[in-house]
Amino acid sequence: MNANSPILLFDSGVGGLSVLAEVRKVLPNAPVIYAADLAGLPYGSKSEAEVAARVCGLLGRMAERWQPRLICIACNTASTIALGMVREVLEIPVVGTVPAIKPAAAATRNGTIGLLGTAATIRQAYVDNLESQFANGNKLLRHAAPGLVEAAEAKLRGRPVDPTAIEEAVAGLRTQPGGDTIDTVVLACTHFPLLRDELQAAFGAGVKLVDGAEGIARRIAHLVAGQPMERNEPDRAITTGTLAEFEPLAGAFRACGIAHLDKF
């Protein structure tokens, strides 16, 4: 293993920064490349075939170019659709991001869990299987909240968060039968933890918000344990979109230890 082989974190946008922040805590010396598919954003409104083809194609090319030691698909939508396909194609470890239903089931006190995700994520059989395996008989209410993706992207660009997006996401769960008893909410999109403060204020202090970033970081650390790590160049973030739309995110990337932005 080459000591400067990076960990490649891939997301449709900036949601993966919530995962990167946790990775930095457990692997502060790991070289990292963050890949944002801004040209393909949003994934949640795309068909399964579109997402699978795009993610597999991009990760194949990125793996060939940078020879990463591990890839993390830091995107729930891409993971629930394409994780298995990517693992079949690439001969390196690939860690996915899936809705944190298991820890939510452990956290709920009254047995009603909400799940916020993209439209593509919440309709996946993958999520059905997670519910049947890990919900432990608790009630799971799902709601697609694509407006939160846009709100998170805006927030990291220094623009105001649209309160309507927050209100609609909360109402989408609360107005369902039994929604008034929700005490735990799964943030099933890596963008959503970037709005934790806004969502917590809207749901109230009695609702616990759960996401998978910490568990993903632990899994990555386990898979690369014992490997030599050193940087021979600064960590970088790359985009499939234009640098003009990427540069307003420079501050958010600097906060995660990445100062170099580039186009893929």
Beta strands, then each sheet from edge to edge (+ up, - down):
strand 1: 7-11
strand 2: 32-36
strand 3: 70-73
strand 4: 94-95
strand 5: 112-117
strand 6: 139-144
strand 7: 184-187
strand 8: 208-210
strand 9: 236-239
strand 10: 260-263
sheet 1: 4+ 3+ 1+ 2+ 9+ 10+
sheet 2: 6+ 5+ 7+ 8+
end
